[in-house]
Amino acid sequence: MLADGSSDRFEYTTTSMGKTSTKDTLGKLDTSVMNGAVRGTWGLEWCRLLEIVAISYWEHGPDNSEKSYVDRIFFNLYAEGIASIRERTIYSTVDGVSICRGRVDLEVAGKYLLEMKITEPSATNIRKDTRQLMRYLNTYAESNTPISKAALVYLFGGEVRFIEVSLQTDKHRFAPY
């Protein structure tokens, strides 16, 4: 715990085609650490988004509802001038009929998806939540809407964990330090 009562825990995991790779917990988020950590794997825009999410969680504190975290993150994105949509309902079309495929918690800048979870990321939860986010990514792909990155965001017990989910078949995607 930090002096202000917030946690210094941050963990990043990548998931591709059901294969998961997790790196050890990183130190407290700050732009200089993130910029040095990415080395071209993450863009600065993605890093800034992850930072805003983590800071929003730590500002809001633990033990709140998923909706209250989504609202806080949405407000902080707005304050930064970053366009985002909360609770976006997505549809696919089958034989000319629109079918609801789900509701994305946050679509950011028209190219990032974040799905918030306020539970600990157990193996069962990660598998279930990854399938959910992959369904959303498939729906976006079917509609020719490119999504650069998508992540499950677990907010629990003073910790933030990001799990990147991708439709790519690359089995060697590892989270950078």
N, C-alpha and C positions, 0 to 999 in steps of 0.2 A: 504494500500500500504506500502511496505517496502521501506527503504531508497534508494535502488537501482532501485526503480520504479516497481518492480515485486509485484505480488499479494501474499497474505498469505492465499488464499482460496484454499481449497482442500476438495472435497466431494466424498463419496463413497456410491454407491447404489448397492444392489443385486437384480437380477431379476431371478425368477425361475418359469417356466411354466406360464409366463404372469403376475405373482404377483410381485409387486415391494415394496421394503422396503428401505428407505433412512435414513441415520443418519445425524445429524447436521454437519455443516462444521467443519473441523478439522483445527488445526494450520499448520504452514509451515512444509512441509515434511522434516524430517531428520531421519537418520537410527535409532537413539536411541528412538525417538517417535514411529516410525513404529514397531520396535522390541517389545517395551512394549505394543503396541496396539494390536498386533496380538494374543498373548496368545494361539498359536497353531492353530488358524483358518486359517491364511495365512502362507505359507512357506516364509522363508527369501528370496528365489529366486524371488517369486512373488512380495514381498514388494520392492525388489531392482529394479525390472522391472518397477513398478509403479513410483518409485522415479526417475528413469532415464527419463521416459516419462514426468513427471511434470517439472523436471529441464530443459529438452530440450525445453519445451514450454516457460518457463520463460526466458531462455537464448535467444531464437529466437524472443520473443516478440509477442504481439497480432497482429491481422489483417494481417496474412499471409495466403497463400493457404494451403489446406490440404496436397497437395503433398510436399510442402516445410517443413511442420512439420514432415511428414513421413520420408523424407530424413534426417532431423536433428536427429530424434530419431534413425534411422537406423545407422547413423554415430556414435552417442554416444554409441549405443550398440556394434558396431564394435570396438570402442576405449576401451570398457570394456572387449572385448574378448567374447562377447555373440553372438552366431550364430543367424542370422535372415534372413528372406526372405521378400522382399517388393513386394507388388502387385502380390501375388501368385494366379494364376487362378486355381480354383478347379473344378473338373468334377465328375459327377456320371455316372454310366453305367446303361442304361435301354435297355433290350433286345439286349445286345451286342453293343449298340451305345453310345458313350461318349457324354454327354450333359454338357455344361458349366453351373455351378451353381452360379458363381460369382467370384469376386476377393477380397481376403482378403488383407487388407492394410498391416498388419505385422503378420508374423508367427515367433515366437521367440522360440529358443531352441527346435524346433520340438514339443513343447507341450503347447504353449500359443498363443492365437489369440487376436489381437487388431484391432478394427475397429474404425478409427478416424473420428470425425465429427467436423466441425468448425461452428456449430450453437448452439444456446441455446437449452438445453434439455427440450423442452416442452413435455407435455404428448403425443401429437400426434407423435412427432419425436421419442420419446422413444419407443412407440409401433411399429412404422414402422421399426426403426433401430434394435430393438430386434428381430423382425421377420426375418430380413435380416441375423443377426448373428446366429440365431437358425437354419436357412437354411444351413449356412456354417457348424455349428456343426453337424447337421444331415448328411451332406455329408461326413464329416470326420469319423463319426461313421459308416456309411455304408461301408467305405473303410477300416475299422478296424484300423484307425489311432487314437490312444488315444490323446485327448486334455485335459490337466489338468484344465486349466481355460481359459475363454474368457471374454473380456470386451469391451464395447463401451467406447470410450474416447472422451468426449466433451471438446473442447478447445475453449473458447469464453470469450471475454471481460476481459482478465487477470485472468481467472479462469480455473481450470481443474476439471472435474467431471468424475469419473470412474463408470460405471455401469456394474457389473458382470452379465453375462448371462450364464445360465446353462440349460442342458436338464434334470437335476435331478427333481424328483417330490416332493422333500422335501419342504414343504410350510413354514418352520420355519427357513429359512436362513436369518440371520440379519447381517448387516455390523458391524464389530467390531469397537470399539473406538481406 
